[in-house]
Amino acid sequence: MPGAQHLARHLHGPDAPQVAVLLHTRLRGLPRLPRPPQISDDPHLFPRLAHPFHEASPPPHSTAWTPPDHGGLGGGVLVEHHPSKTEELWTLECGSMGAVINVEALDAHDPALFHAWYAAYHEGDAAGRHAPVVFPESVMLDQLTQESRAVRRAFGVFVGSECLGAAVLEWETEQNAHLGNIEVYVPPRHRRSGIGTALLERLSQEADGAGLTTLIAEVNAVTPEAAGLHFARRAGFSTVLTEDHQVLDLQVPEERLAQWRSVSDAPALGYAAHSWHGATPPDRLGQMAAVQNAMNADVPTGDMDVDPQNLTVEELVAQDGRLARRGYVTFVTLLTAPDGEPVGFTRIYIQTSDPDHALQDDTWVHVEHRGHRMGAWLKAENLALVQAAAPEARFLHTSNAQSNDAILSLNKRFGFRRTEVLHEVQRGGRT
């Protein structure tokens, strides 16, 4: 980054190179100032300059602070004053060189590098959200370093030992091989400086190289004005599915669970519930694979360019192994019809390093067997299992498509409250 190196020559103090890069990333798209700079305190960069005002650099160069809203950038920039010209010709030092943000592939096997990258990932994902659930550091490390049926590549923007933004590209080589799932997270203090755009551009290049024609991302929005939504739309992504993220306070009293069980006549009709936690019992593997495949073909996907996943027994065993390795305990209740056929299930995960939060994954009943409040019965049975085995759990999280009126109504009766809306956003498509 030659421009940043040039900036560093006009700064002082041990942090000068890092500060120069931070300042340099703020120069994108702003070739000159229309008037003399105004001094404005930047809480993130101001304390890091040994001499934050005009004394920071020898004549004719000056360090100045632009207003927070100037050019949409805000914060500090180094400017150059040409004494022989009018004040209207103050120009940004290195502005003509173009700001370069170096996006690096992450070596997740480097502990210090990965820890810095994950700090940016976590902060960027959780910022501004209510009751966020973010992959724990150990889980993300496993995803990036251990083999699975998905390919994952991670990238970051680093300045010294700090990571300013984190990104991940993931895709499968067998099913939905056209589809790339992406994540781009930038902590709030580093936003609006081109870092997210640079990360997304790198992911797009990697996706092109892998032959991926569709990119999909999840954006959690507390309000319609969420920064992530604006960023996605400016980058050409459109919302193709919306889901309500809902939270239920635990523990639920046993009398309420008994009430939820009692609303269903499924037991009287000969249906049975089979519950377990941990790996799928060997005698249930075929049933669980079959019922998950049936659900995958039925659940709402909006306008997502995605094909239903098909899970084999072998893949289910491998999936159970990955979850256990990553510290997840799985709680499952399987529904069978009077003839023994699997016709529904519900599943909850708890990650051992985050025991406060339980994650409701799926609840589904085959369309031909609906109408008997079986969803309520399944949820009550499985939640009783969770509360008995994990009494420390305080919150149960779930996300459901806004078009799924039946399950949203059921969750409301259970006491779930919406905390945010998850937008599945998509760009591109199969030709």
DOLORO-443525 format. One line per 5 residues: their letters; for each residue x, y, z of C-alpha. Coordinates in Angstrom, 3 decimals, m for minus. Example, Ala and Ser with C-alpha at 12.3 -4.5 7.8 and 13.67 -1.06 7.14 Angstrom:
AS	12.300/m4.500/7.800 ~ 13.670/m1.060/7.140
***
This chain:
MPGAQ	0.000/0.000/0.000 ~ 2.395/2.737/m1.202 ~ m0.072/5.529/m0.479 ~ m0.309/4.482/3.150 ~ 3.488/4.292/3.389
HLARH	3.684/7.855/2.077 ~ 1.166/8.956/4.678 ~ 3.193/7.315/7.428 ~ 6.165/9.574/6.693 ~ 4.100/12.549/7.843
LHGPD	2.922/10.981/11.095 ~ 4.795/10.395/14.318 ~ 4.682/7.846/17.103 ~ 4.891/4.024/17.287 ~ 1.429/3.593/15.747
APQVA	2.136/5.769/12.720 ~ 2.114/2.981/10.091 ~ m1.152/1.550/11.396 ~ m2.752/4.970/11.668 ~ m1.652/5.770/8.137
VLLHT	m3.400/2.706/6.774 ~ m6.543/3.496/8.730 ~ m6.524/7.033/7.402 ~ m5.749/5.863/3.903 ~ m8.786/3.576/3.766
RLRGL	m10.947/6.641/4.343 ~ m9.801/8.377/1.158 ~ m11.795/6.262/m1.311 ~ m13.835/8.372/m3.700 ~ m12.847/11.758/m2.248
PRLPR	m10.108/13.343/m4.427 ~ m10.201/16.827/m2.914 ~ m11.789/18.945/m0.242 ~ m13.896/21.889/m1.522 ~ m12.749/24.063/1.376
PPQIS	m10.122/24.124/4.119 ~ m10.458/21.137/6.491 ~ m12.209/21.596/9.801 ~ m10.943/20.036/12.978 ~ m13.360/17.462/14.400
DDPHL	m12.639/14.936/17.124 ~ m12.629/11.312/15.885 ~ m12.955/9.038/18.954 ~ m11.280/6.087/17.234 ~ m8.311/7.673/15.458
FPRLA	m7.772/10.931/17.371 ~ m6.064/9.372/20.421 ~ m3.706/7.338/18.219 ~ m1.931/10.318/16.668 ~ 1.044/11.566/18.662
HPFHE	0.475/15.081/17.263 ~ m3.111/15.132/16.063 ~ m3.201/18.631/14.580 ~ m1.140/20.613/12.111 ~ 2.078/19.939/14.023
ASPPP	1.893/16.297/12.896 ~ 3.664/16.913/9.615 ~ 6.173/19.407/8.273 ~ 5.133/22.186/5.912 ~ 3.476/22.153/3.470
HSTAW	1.683/19.060/4.791 ~ m0.946/19.249/7.511 ~ m2.966/16.698/9.433 ~ m6.579/17.751/9.765 ~ m9.935/16.326/10.697
TPPDH	m12.940/16.491/8.421 ~ m16.502/16.699/9.746 ~ m18.002/13.244/10.437 ~ m20.455/13.527/7.538 ~ m18.041/14.965/4.974
GGLGG	m18.125/12.947/1.773 ~ m19.876/10.156/3.626 ~ m16.554/9.219/5.226 ~ m16.053/11.031/8.498 ~ m13.055/10.814/10.780
GVLVE	m9.488/11.803/10.135 ~ m7.689/12.272/6.846 ~ m4.265/13.621/6.031 ~ m4.419/16.555/3.639 ~ m1.806/18.491/1.724
HHPSK	m1.923/22.273/1.547 ~ m0.413/23.940/m1.488 ~ 0.531/27.442/m0.190 ~ 0.910/28.800/m3.691 ~ m2.708/27.979/m4.501
TEELW	m6.016/29.140/m3.124 ~ m7.559/27.550/m0.069 ~ m10.135/25.902/m2.308 ~ m7.364/23.640/m3.599 ~ m6.597/21.786/m0.430
TLECG	m6.206/18.201/m1.653 ~ m6.056/14.862/0.045 ~ m2.567/13.459/0.413 ~ m2.432/10.299/m1.739 ~ m5.934/10.945/m3.004
SMGAV	m4.732/10.799/m6.602 ~ m3.048/7.463/m5.977 ~ m6.305/5.729/m5.128 ~ m6.938/3.965/m1.832 ~ m5.907/0.317/m1.814
INVEA	m7.342/m2.060/0.788 ~ m5.417/m5.304/0.989 ~ m7.722/m8.302/1.517 ~ m5.761/m11.321/2.715 ~ m6.685/m14.998/2.770
LDAHD	m6.899/m16.141/6.396 ~ m4.582/m18.845/7.681 ~ m6.913/m20.201/10.365 ~ m4.103/m22.443/11.657 ~ m2.300/m19.324/12.949
PALFH	m3.814/m18.835/16.460 ~ m3.071/m15.110/16.793 ~ m4.233/m14.323/13.272 ~ m7.411/m16.350/13.653 ~ m8.215/m14.786/17.052
AWYAA	m7.916/m11.264/15.606 ~ m10.029/m12.273/12.599 ~ m12.717/m13.818/14.798 ~ m12.855/m10.707/17.006 ~ m13.796/m8.642/13.935
YHEGD	m16.221/m11.335/12.746 ~ m18.018/m11.494/16.099 ~ m18.161/m7.739/16.665 ~ m19.387/m7.060/13.148 ~ m22.070/m9.760/13.320
AAGRH	m23.394/m8.822/16.774 ~ m23.327/m5.017/16.418 ~ m26.701/m3.314/16.756 ~ m28.655/m6.548/17.166 ~ m30.995/m7.692/19.940
APVVF	m30.153/m11.094/21.469 ~ m27.674/m12.041/18.731 ~ m26.450/m15.618/18.384 ~ m23.015/m15.811/16.766 ~ m20.938/m18.908/16.037
PESVM	m18.539/m19.412/18.985 ~ m14.839/m19.067/18.208 ~ m14.206/m22.804/18.610 ~ m16.993/m23.661/16.165 ~ m15.754/m21.231/13.529
LDQLT	m12.210/m22.558/13.899 ~ m13.449/m26.106/13.351 ~ m15.435/m25.044/10.295 ~ m12.357/m23.447/8.726 ~ m9.784/m26.123/9.581
QESRA	m11.604/m29.478/9.527 ~ m12.884/m31.379/6.520 ~ m16.593/m31.405/5.708 ~ m18.687/m31.664/2.581 ~ m18.585/m27.858/2.268
VRRAF	m15.627/m25.809/1.029 ~ m14.916/m22.717/3.154 ~ m12.503/m19.867/2.551 ~ m12.019/m16.936/4.911 ~ m10.530/m13.495/4.291
GVFVG	m9.692/m10.418/6.320 ~ m8.306/m6.898/6.198 ~ m5.429/m6.640/8.672 ~ m3.514/m3.673/10.060 ~ m0.723/m4.885/12.277
SECLG	m2.275/m7.300/14.754 ~ m5.812/m5.925/14.293 ~ m8.402/m7.218/11.840 ~ m10.692/m4.499/10.455 ~ m13.143/m6.795/8.664
AAVLE	m13.844/m10.501/8.153 ~ m15.499/m12.494/5.381 ~ m16.311/m16.117/4.512 ~ m17.276/m17.879/1.280 ~ m18.807/m21.363/1.518
WETEQ	m20.112/m23.748/m1.125 ~ m20.778/m27.428/m1.729 ~ m19.362/m29.371/m4.640 ~ m22.154/m31.937/m5.049 ~ m25.536/m30.383/m4.228
NAHLG	m26.288/m26.752/m5.121 ~ m22.812/m26.513/m6.602 ~ m23.809/m23.216/m8.285 ~ m24.473/m21.518/m4.948 ~ m22.074/m19.608/m2.715
NIEVY	m23.021/m18.585/0.826 ~ m21.173/m15.480/1.939 ~ m20.632/m13.535/5.155 ~ m19.135/m10.035/5.375 ~ m18.709/m8.424/8.800
VPPRH	m17.047/m5.117/9.640 ~ m17.042/m3.681/13.194 ~ m18.935/m0.363/13.345 ~ m15.825/1.751/13.961 ~ m14.320/0.575/10.659
RRSGI	m17.417/0.903/8.483 ~ m17.918/3.413/5.658 ~ m14.266/3.162/4.686 ~ m14.480/0.667/1.826 ~ m13.497/m2.399/3.848
GTALL	m16.796/m4.241/3.385 ~ m16.797/m3.439/m0.326 ~ m13.237/m4.731/m0.702 ~ m14.096/m7.944/1.139 ~ m17.194/m8.506/m0.982
ERLSQ	m15.200/m7.913/m4.154 ~ m12.680/m10.559/m3.065 ~ m15.478/m13.031/m2.311 ~ m17.001/m12.318/m5.726 ~ m13.676/m13.020/m7.417
EADGA	m13.278/m16.280/m5.506 ~ m16.849/m17.276/m6.365 ~ m16.243/m16.600/m10.055 ~ m13.128/m18.742/m9.921 ~ m15.096/m21.603/m8.367
GLTTL	m17.828/m21.377/m11.008 ~ m20.478/m20.121/m8.577 ~ m23.240/m18.145/m10.290 ~ m25.449/m17.301/m7.287 ~ m24.401/m15.615/m4.041
IAEVN	m26.629/m15.707/m0.955 ~ m26.136/m14.030/2.419 ~ m28.094/m13.640/5.645 ~ m28.694/m10.123/6.943 ~ m30.158/m9.734/10.432
AVTPE	m32.092/m6.476/10.597 ~ m33.520/m5.016/13.794 ~ m35.054/m2.209/11.702 ~ m35.631/m1.722/7.959 ~ m32.809/0.854/8.054
AAGLH	m30.200/m1.677/9.207 ~ m26.726/m0.969/7.832 ~ m26.353/m4.505/6.522 ~ m29.461/m4.193/4.369 ~ m28.289/m0.929/2.823
FARRA	m24.880/m2.433/2.117 ~ m26.407/m5.526/0.494 ~ m28.745/m3.514/m1.707 ~ m26.013/m1.157/m2.859 ~ m24.019/m4.236/m3.842
GFSTV	m26.841/m5.547/m6.031 ~ m28.416/m8.067/m3.653 ~ m32.194/m8.441/m3.327 ~ m34.230/m9.944/m0.494 ~ m35.618/m13.329/m1.588
LTEDH	m36.893/m14.629/1.777 ~ m37.651/m13.049/5.161 ~ m37.772/m14.862/8.479 ~ m38.730/m13.697/11.955 ~ m36.030/m14.336/14.559
QVLDL	m37.914/m15.072/17.776 ~ m36.852/m15.724/21.367 ~ m38.591/m17.598/24.203 ~ m37.555/m17.137/27.836 ~ m36.689/m20.354/29.659
QVPEE	m37.430/m22.164/31.908 ~ m41.043/m22.836/30.870 ~ m43.085/m24.131/33.845 ~ m44.065/m27.789/33.659 ~ m47.752/m26.950/33.911
RLAQW	m47.495/m24.900/30.714 ~ m45.740/m27.756/28.937 ~ m48.509/m30.095/30.078 ~ m51.086/m27.657/28.728 ~ m49.361/m27.561/25.328
RSVSD	m49.261/m31.346/25.218 ~ m52.944/m31.576/26.038 ~ m54.108/m29.529/23.028 ~ m53.157/m32.348/20.633 ~ m55.147/m35.524/20.093
APALG	m52.193/m37.187/18.345 ~ m51.547/m39.774/21.107 ~ m55.189/m40.835/21.071 ~ m54.948/m41.337/17.308 ~ m51.992/m43.694/17.653
YAAHS	m49.123/m41.304/16.898 ~ m45.962/m41.677/18.982 ~ m43.147/m39.329/20.005 ~ m39.585/m40.661/20.306 ~ m37.058/m38.382/22.018
WHGAT	m33.279/m38.474/22.497 ~ m30.311/m36.173/22.875 ~ m26.927/m36.636/21.269 ~ m26.259/m38.700/18.166 ~ m29.166/m40.257/16.291
PPDRL	m29.828/m43.814/17.562 ~ m28.840/m46.404/14.926 ~ m32.392/m47.719/14.635 ~ m33.656/m44.171/13.863 ~ m31.101/m43.148/11.233
GQMAA	m33.195/m44.185/8.239 ~ m36.305/m42.513/9.634 ~ m34.491/m39.254/10.407 ~ m32.901/m39.079/6.963 ~ m36.282/m39.705/5.325
VQNAM	m38.175/m37.123/7.369 ~ m35.493/m34.448/6.872 ~ m35.536/m34.980/3.106 ~ m39.325/m34.682/3.097 ~ m39.081/m31.427/5.062
NADVP	m36.386/m30.024/2.748 ~ m38.728/m30.473/m0.201 ~ m41.595/m28.740/1.621 ~ m40.262/m25.752/3.577 ~ m40.629/m22.205/2.169
TGDMD	m37.586/m20.940/0.273 ~ m39.102/m17.822/m1.294 ~ m37.264/m16.860/m4.474 ~ m33.969/m18.420/m3.407 ~ m32.051/m20.097/m6.234
VDPQN	m31.607/m23.302/m4.239 ~ m32.512/m26.962/m4.691 ~ m33.795/m29.121/m1.785 ~ m30.972/m30.923/0.007 ~ m30.995/m34.720/m0.049
LTVEE	m29.466/m36.354/3.033 ~ m28.239/m39.956/3.098 ~ m27.863/m42.072/6.230 ~ m24.083/m41.847/5.868 ~ m24.239/m38.062/5.669
LVAQD	m26.488/m37.946/8.735 ~ m23.931/m39.964/10.709 ~ m21.164/m37.606/9.539 ~ m23.319/m34.587/10.439 ~ m23.863/m35.931/13.954
GRLAR	m20.112/m36.395/14.300 ~ m19.346/m32.831/13.208 ~ m21.898/m31.390/15.617 ~ m20.460/m33.367/18.531 ~ m16.902/m32.326/17.622
RGYVT	m17.985/m28.683/17.585 ~ m19.527/m28.951/21.042 ~ m23.206/m29.097/20.104 ~ m25.670/m31.267/22.003 ~ m28.705/m32.158/19.885
FVTLL	m32.203/m32.716/21.289 ~ m34.646/m34.439/18.930 ~ m38.245/m35.627/19.096 ~ m39.379/m37.760/16.156 ~ m43.062/m38.251/15.310
TAPDG	m44.263/m41.569/13.894 ~ m47.702/m42.397/12.503 ~ m49.774/m45.388/13.701 ~ m48.110/m47.528/11.005 ~ m44.637/m46.565/12.281
EPVGF	m43.733/m44.248/9.403 ~ m41.842/m41.037/10.338 ~ m44.074/m38.024/9.660 ~ m42.524/m35.174/11.640 ~ m39.776/m34.051/13.991
TRIYI	m38.398/m31.144/15.965 ~ m34.789/m30.414/16.925 ~ m32.929/m28.092/19.303 ~ m29.175/m27.483/19.644 ~ m27.150/m26.197/22.585
QTSDP	m23.470/m25.338/22.191 ~ m21.511/m26.222/25.328 ~ m19.514/m22.965/25.375 ~ m22.744/m20.920/25.183 ~ m25.147/m22.800/27.480
DHALQ	m27.500/m19.838/27.979 ~ m28.802/m20.058/24.416 ~ m30.716/m22.976/22.914 ~ m31.315/m22.980/19.153 ~ m34.588/m24.324/17.754
DDTWV	m33.589/m25.675/14.357 ~ m36.573/m27.391/12.714 ~ m40.167/m28.256/13.546 ~ m42.066/m29.989/10.766 ~ m45.086/m32.282/10.282
HVEHR	m45.994/m33.941/6.983 ~ m48.872/m32.146/5.253 ~ m51.065/m35.280/5.254 ~ m50.828/m35.528/9.045 ~ m51.465/m31.916/10.023
GHRMG	m54.529/m30.573/11.765 ~ m54.119/m32.275/15.141 ~ m51.837/m29.737/16.912 ~ m48.926/m32.140/16.495 ~ m46.462/m29.276/16.231
AWLKA	m47.399/m28.077/19.721 ~ m47.115/m31.613/21.071 ~ m43.687/m32.143/19.497 ~ m42.369/m28.800/20.739 ~ m43.594/m29.446/24.282
ENLAL	m42.063/m32.935/24.397 ~ m38.712/m31.745/23.089 ~ m38.579/m28.650/25.288 ~ m39.237/m30.811/28.348 ~ m36.237/m32.919/27.310
VQAAA	m34.058/m29.815/26.935 ~ m35.053/m28.296/30.269 ~ m34.416/m31.558/32.115 ~ m30.982/m32.097/30.562 ~ m29.862/m28.438/30.343
PEARF	m31.557/m26.445/33.135 ~ m29.023/m23.622/32.706 ~ m30.459/m22.680/29.288 ~ m32.146/m19.253/29.531 ~ m33.303/m18.490/25.987
LHTSN	m34.660/m20.497/23.075 ~ m34.088/m18.966/19.618 ~ m35.880/m19.813/16.397 ~ m36.343/m18.349/12.906 ~ m39.351/m18.987/10.685
AQSND	m40.387/m17.728/7.269 ~ m42.826/m14.835/7.488 ~ m45.017/m16.733/5.019 ~ m45.354/m19.667/7.448 ~ m48.445/m18.451/9.289
AILSL	m49.094/m21.763/11.050 ~ m45.733/m22.042/12.796 ~ m45.600/m18.307/13.604 ~ m49.025/m18.560/15.226 ~ m47.880/m21.603/17.198
NKRFG	m44.741/m19.816/18.381 ~ m46.776/m16.801/19.477 ~ m48.968/m19.052/21.626 ~ m45.825/m20.521/23.156 ~ m44.655/m17.029/24.138
FRRTE	m41.948/m16.345/21.557 ~ m41.243/m12.668/20.827 ~ m39.717/m11.320/17.621 ~ m36.347/m9.598/18.016 ~ m35.292/m9.027/14.405
VLHEV	m35.970/m10.020/10.806 ~ m33.542/m12.239/8.937 ~ m33.269/m11.350/5.243 ~ m31.962/m13.947/2.824 ~ m30.421/m11.753/0.138
QRGGR	m29.313/m13.001/m3.256 ~ m27.351/m11.827/m6.275 ~ m26.962/m13.581/m9.617 ~ m28.595/m16.852/m10.626 ~ m28.357/m19.856/m12.886
T	m28.511/m19.229/m16.614
***
